């Protein structure tokens, strides 16, 4: 099948902190290189945001980049949308190299940035009309498309008002409508549902699916499990600038050993005890988590608890906390990184 | 995009200072005899140069600073299917037009305030038009270079450290020849592009007064225009792509 987006060993190293649009969230952000190496002063401030990304998005897919804040999602989108210069490697959108053939690539894409970037001195309708004009759409066609999009996004009654006074959710809807104005082959949505109320989020998902049914490709970034699971047909899980797993949501979930994860906490957890857990029926893998915890991957959940408690009691250890999670992408992330997506 | 109230404020902001300057120095000070009447005509080109340079620089630099760092509204235009340099050029052209309008509005204003005794002699209209264009380009290209170099938190500094010295050492309130008694200063002000702008307008608007040689002015202004445009575009590309 034809690929809409392709990247080859894409790397991005920032010499100074990346702009917030390229998404460096919190402390779990991109890793700084080891400064103890015999590296020059300059490299001390270097931050590796993307560390050799290979992506292939088939045309007509809804593709999700799932990862925590600062994983490199926005940097990847930045490069694919010509706004960030790759340090090395290459990326193509619709067959055009995004760095060498920017103008052709920009014709193919629509972009919704993570932070609102609407022109505050324009009305919602004007924003759509102006955007259409940048792409050379005729005046009549522009008004027709703008009217249809405003209606679809339930913005018609506010279309003539300045976006300055809009709520965050309304601004986000205008941003997405604007990105769809020139009917791009590939639509990039960077964290599209952040800050939306559940009702608007559902509307947005519906619109994304509709757009996809027209044969368009959509790449969205998210750290929302539900969004990744229900909306995306294909996922790549990204952490510290690397892709740690990819596949369809069901493939990914099936790849977790056992499916269920029991996160256990004890007063103390001797290694021998953890070994004993491995022998319990249904348990596929046991991992130590810190000094006093263990993550047990198993094909059953609650029914395993009595056996765990009994086994632990045999070692004179008391179970102090337990959290059971069902097969999910969250567990997949935990399995690959040892961290929860929300941590 | 400008709307009614904003345009009015912009107009006021552009013309208030030159207007007051023309009134006090051109009308009051010459009226009470502290300055000779001829100063009216000498002052006008300088005021025009200040208005044009201020307007053009402000019109390009301020939106750039705000759009890159605050509203981010430039992002959508950077995604238009053209080379991103055209987005910068569009800003420069808009600033250039505003500078031209500002410059041309000073003449009727001065006419109202300074009459009688104001002696304007535009002997060569195409040359005057060309000079206006060069001065307006200088202001807009300078705005691009400044706007893409200065951070939001340094706007105040930019105006006090760049604009103010430029105006006072820019042969705006006095002709270059009057610096003859200060030979070192007279040489130093020649690195100030505004000096050529003021002298250029003086040479084409009130040629009866001494001024720098026209070829020198034309070469210097063209040089600064190209230099600032090239520098500005380079800075713009750096800012637009991370």
Interface residues (C-beta under 8 A of the other chain):
Chain A: X14 X18 X19 X21 X22 X78 X81 X82 X83 X84 X85 X102 X103 X104 X106 X107 X109 X111 X113 X115 X116 X117 X118 X119 X120 X121 X122 X126 X131 X134 X135 X178
Chain B: X1 X2 X3 X6 X71 X72 X73 X74 X75 X76 X77 X78 X79 X80 X81 X82 X83 X84 X240 X241 X242
